[in-house]
Amino acid sequence: MTVVTFASLHYMKKVRIGMIGCGSFSRHHGRMFGQMPQVQMVALCDPNRQNLDRYQREIFDPLDQRPRQFADYREMLKEIDCDGVVIVTPHAQHFEQTMAALGAGRHVLLEKPMVIGVRQSRELIARAKRVKRVLSLAFPGSFAPEFAYVRELLQRGELGEVISVHGFVAQSWLKGTRGTWRQDPALAGGGFAYDSGAHLFHAMLFLSNLRPAEVFAWTDNRGTPVDILASAVMRFKNGALGTANCCGEDARNWDEGITVSGTKASVRTGIHGGRLEQWDAQGKLVRYPRVEPVPTLHQNFVDCILGGAETPCPPIWGLRQSLLMEALYKSARTGKPVRVGRVD
């Protein structure tokens, strides 16, 4: 089935996009946007000259495109007339860069986690609302058809009342990120639970649509400056319970998943989507229910800029995650359960 999007009907309108941060994962975003006929990549920004050269060589030389290059994002925002920017930088830099981009009238697609503090989350929400610009969080699960399917089940009441949420993620993160900014608390905001674990905690909140009330957590840094192992139990405001386990050391293979159990049915999927199982009220298992396609993360951002769509992952989800992670890390430090702050 072909997805017809708002943007696909407006090829004459080129959406001009700049990239802030040209490290490893940023190249995925550049490759996706660079191949979209309605997008013109107009600028690349990174203080590392090697990152810029590699980005140009690997992504845009094959496409015969040459976006302008900048070392300073403030200069890029001042000199380049663009509709939106994609920000893929160390977590601690997200707030300042996003505030500047929104203040310059740009729409923003922001990599996860949104920021590293509750106060910053609230300020970003307020600024995006004030300047009337899109701020979309690049959690891929929120743009996956499996997540959309589960959310529809919730809205139609087909899961019943959610009573349990369980998630886990395992990855050889300690080895893979050694010597990088991801293991620097000042730049990363946290360790494995804050980085790869961000997808897990977002999936738990997004798929259950529950608000956590209290969390009790343990972390283990395994001799590093940041957490490598983390486990948490959660009590949600409706009385449901949740568990999360994050293992970032010596996992021989990537493994992850999330199960949402309701009084009428249960579902299991990946923390990014990609697979789906459903058990109905009679206990019958459907290994892959029929799901309708949805616009990709990148197509949705373009459609939002053109005014024909809304993001399924607005910044309120960043605030909800900030509140949960703040409580989780406080619990791990104090050895006590901690109440999760209110969104409003």
Buried (B, 14 or more C-beta within 10 A) or exposed (E): EEEEBBBBEBEEEEBBBBBBBBBEEBBBBBBBBBEBEBBBBBBBBBEEEEBBEBBBEEBBEEEEBEBEBBEEBBEBBEEBEBBBBBBBBBBBBBBBBBBBBBEBEBBBBBBBBBBBBBEBBBBBBEBBEEBEBBBBBBBBBBBBBBBBBBBEBBEEEBBBEBBBBBBBBBBBBBEEBEEEBBBBBEBBBBBBBBBBBBBBBBBBBBBBEBBBBBBBBBBBBBEBEBBBBBBBBBBBEEEBEBBBBBBBBEBEEEEBBBBBBBEBBBBBBBBBBBEBBBBEEEEEEEEEBEBEEBBBBBBBBBBBBBEBBEBBBBBBBBBBBBBBBBBBBBBBEEEEBBEBBEBE
